[in-house]
Amino acid sequence: MKEQGCKQKDIALKIGKDKSVISRELSRNCDKRSMEYKADLAQRKYQQRQRDKPKHISFC
């Protein structure tokens, strides 16, 4: 939607999320070199962040 020229506000209304969610998603997952948002790159970045998260250790 962004590459079609839609504004963040319009995207937010269309998918039922706040515009801050869209802004955060674009800034977090944008390709730093080309400054473009690509869903497959965003998914890979998300999976990498999940792998890098510290594991929860329970002492019960």
MIVEXVEX-887549 format. One record per residue (C-alpha): residue in one letter; chain; x, y, z. Coordinates in nm, 2 decimals, m for minus. Last residue first. Example, Ala and Ser with C-alpha at 12.3 -4.5 7.8 and 13.67 -1.06 7.14 Angstrom:
2
PT  residu  chaine      xx      yy      zz
PT       s       A    1.37   m0.11    0.71
PT       a       A    1.23   m0.45    0.78
This chain:
60
PT  residu  chaine      xx      yy      zz
PT       c       A    1.03   m2.30    4.06
PT       f       A    1.32   m2.12    3.89
PT       s       A    1.20   m2.03    3.54
PT       i       A    1.43   m1.92    3.27
PT       h       A    1.29   m1.71    2.99
PT       k       A    1.50   m1.72    2.68
PT       p       A    1.68   m1.40    2.57
PT       k       A    1.55   m1.27    2.24
PT       d       A    1.79   m1.32    1.95
PT       r       A    1.57   m1.59    1.78
PT       q       A    1.26   m1.36    1.80
PT       r       A    1.45   m1.06    1.67
PT       q       A    1.57   m1.28    1.38
PT       q       A    1.21   m1.39    1.30
PT       y       A    1.10   m1.03    1.30
PT       k       A    1.38   m0.92    1.07
PT       r       A    1.30   m1.21    0.83
PT       q       A    0.93   m1.11    0.83
PT       a       A    1.02   m0.74    0.76
PT       l       A    1.24   m0.85    0.47
PT       d       A    0.95   m1.05    0.32
PT       a       A    0.71   m0.76    0.37
PT       k       A    0.93   m0.51    0.19
PT       y       A    0.94   m0.15    0.31
PT       e       A    1.17    0.08    0.11
PT       m       A    1.45    0.31    0.24
PT       s       A    1.69    0.16   m0.03
PT       r       A    1.98    0.12    0.21
PT       k       A    1.81    0.09    0.55
PT       d       A    1.54   m0.15    0.43
PT       c       A    1.24   m0.06    0.64
PT       n       A    1.14   m0.29    0.92
PT       r       A    1.15   m0.08    1.24
PT       s       A    1.06    0.25    1.07
PT       l       A    0.77    0.10    0.87
PT       e       A    0.63   m0.10    1.16
PT       r       A    0.66    0.19    1.40
PT       s       A    0.48    0.43    1.16
PT       i       A    0.21    0.17    1.10
PT       v       A    0.15    0.11    1.47
PT       s       A    0.15    0.49    1.53
PT       k       A   m0.13    0.52    1.27
PT       d       A   m0.36    0.31    1.49
PT       k       A   m0.48   m0.01    1.34
PT       g       A   m0.80   m0.11    1.15
PT       i       A   m0.64   m0.23    0.83
PT       k       A   m0.78    0.04    0.60
PT       l       A   m0.78    0.31    0.86
PT       a       A   m0.41    0.25    0.94
PT       i       A   m0.32    0.24    0.57
PT       d       A   m0.50    0.58    0.52
PT       k       A   m0.31    0.74    0.81
PT       q       A    0.02    0.60    0.68
PT       k       A   m0.04    0.77    0.34
PT       c       A   m0.11    0.56    0.03
PT       g       A    0.13    0.62   m0.26
PT       q       A    0.10    0.27   m0.42
PT       e       A    0.44    0.19   m0.26
PT       k       A    0.28    0.24    0.08
PT       m       A    0.00    0.00    0.00
